[in-house]
Each structure stands twice: as structure tokens, then as C-alpha cells.
Amino acid sequence: MLSSGEIADLYADEDKDQIINNIRPAVKGEGLVDNPENCWRYFIGRVKKNLHMAICFSPVGENFRQRARKFPAIVNCTVIDWFQPWPLTALLSVARKFTNDVDLGTDEQRKAIVEFMPYSFGRVGIASQQILEAERRYVYTTPKSFLELIKLYITMLNKTRNDLNTARDNYESGVIKLKKTGEEVDVLQEELKIKAVEVEAKKEVADAQAEIIGVEKAKVEIENDKANIEAAKCAEIKERVDAELAVV
């Protein structure tokens, strides 16, 4: 495709004939003989003029070098777009744009955060060059890496804020519950003091009644002892009476 601009046998015969018939007026308009060869050549020329292709290869590894050796048209029939590193001003502009709707605090804090993003990205590039010199290993930093850096920062910022808000809400809820519990404990303590006074009063009444009951119990015991003595005398008299009756 790159070498000739045409892929052999790409179209079926009936499709090719239809293309030739449709292109005949344009061929005649160009002052050419509208035979099949001229029509097809004119069609291919129009395709080459209007068809634009972009082929993307990763520079990592040996694949690109091997493909370029096997297919010279990759180099001979293409124009290479060299993407140079983004300048600091471009990185700064992109960082401002993608963080414009993010709450970053005060203007000074926003300025410091936005300016740190290009700085950190540049430091990664310097570290990549040092790795290449020391380890002979490529570490690529691309514009997409910078966009992913901004996206990661925003994601982590939102997650951290959500975690802090949740922790704050839990703390406030715990403080409210502790305060409410303390108030309830104070009420219970006041009620306990009142109950303690009432219990003490009832205890004094109970002690007084117990003392009276003790005195009455002692009197009852004395009378009970007297009754037992009289009962014993009565039993003795009854025995005597029963004995005398038996003799009679």
C-alpha cells in the first residue's frame, strides 16, 4: 500500500467495473480517453490524492527497527513526525486547564500545585535520561503520561478528601453521642441522689419500725413463756384429774 498506493485484487470484478463506469464522466472531463485502463488509473490517482494515513509505531524494543528493514516503504514513502518534548509553558498551561474546576485551596496553594506538576514531570524526564546513561534502558515520558499524572493527582485528592470528610463526620457523630451520653449520665446522677435521699428516709422509718417490732416481739415472747407455764400447769392438773377419775 505504501509503495504503490494500490492493493492488487482488492475489489471484485463487478465492483471494479462499477467504479470504472461511475468515473467515466470525470475522465472525459479531463480530456482523456475513457477506456478501462485510464479510468482505473484516474480513480487510483484520486484515491492517492485524497487518502491520508497515519501509521503509529512504538519506539520501545527492536520491532520498529526490524519492520523498517523488512519494509523500506515505511521510511521511503512516509513523512516522519518528530514529537519534541513539551516546553514548560505548555505543560503549565495544560495543568492549569485540567485543574481549573478542582478546588485546590487558596490562590497561592493553587499556583504552587499547578507549578509543581510540570516540575515533577521534568524531573522524571531527567531521571529517565540518567537511567538510560547508567542502565542503557529507555524509560519514556509522553504527554499522555503527564495527563495521567494530573488525573492520578485529582483522583487521589478526591479520595483523600472523602476519607477525611468521612472521618470528620464520624468524629462529630461520636462527640455528639458522648455529649448526649454525658447529659443522660448527669440526669441519672441527679435522679440517683434524689432516690438515695428517699431510700435513706425509708430506711430510717424501717429502722424505727424494726425497733418497735423488736420491743413488741420481746413482750410477746414474755407472754408466750407465761402461757407455756400455765399450759404446763393445766396439763399437770388434767393428768391428776384423769387419774382420780380412773380410780373412781
Secondary structure, 3 states (H helix, E strand, C coil): CCCCCCCCCCCCHHHHHHHHHHHHHHHHHCCCCCCHHHHHHHHHHHHHHHCCCCCCCCCCCCHHHHHHHHCCHHHHCCCCCCCCCCCHHHHHHHHHHHCCCCCCCCHHHHHHHHHHHHHHHHHHHHHHHHHHHHHCCCCCCCHHHHHHHHHHHHHHHHHHHHHHHHHHHHHHHHHHHHHHHHHHHHHHHHHHHHHHHHHHHHHHHHHHHHHHHHHHHHHHHHHHHHHHHHHHHHHHHHHHHHHHHHHC
